[in-house]
């Protein structure tokens, strides 16, 4: 299968996940569009043929979320992802790697930045890039998330002057959740936490 249109992308994803999760993916798409509309494109590649970045990232990011843990780990091995002990202990967190790998297989010449964004949307990464940050934030802030009220969601956008500020707010909220649920944080999260404490930006202006 070659994914070269929004219709084929929707067909691919809708056959792999439940309607509930598909709804989440569509809301993530809409939230990425909101983020890009408010904070700009950051010099990112926004189109690939008839596909646009918000649609591709929003729909594709959780396309492997309902794969079995065994399948996820096997695909990560096949694709050459070297999982750390935290990721091996929590296979559910690795579905972004699988979705990224399959995006590169089924969508010829897809921008590397799009695959990277999908790859690291769960735990983040020092090299996640501008679109990676947009997806990371949208995955948390989309309208269907029950842990945020409308006022809380609006405050994230109201208080952030750019995507980096939005990312920081979302990152610390997600980090707190990880530490509460898993009693620790991943190496990626710890690296980002240290970088933010030093006042570093995680992507260049043209990222």
ABEGO torsion letter per residue (X at the ends): XBBABAAAAAAAAAAABBAAAAAAAAAAAAAAAAAAAAAEAGGBBABBEABBAAAAAAAAAAAAAABBAAAAAAAAAAAGBBBBAAAAABAAAAAAAAAAAAAAAABBGBBAAAAAAAAAAAAEBAAAEAAAAAAAAAAAABAABAABBAAAAAAAAAABABAAAAAAAAAAAAAAAAAAAAGBBBAAAAAAAAAAAAGBBABBABX
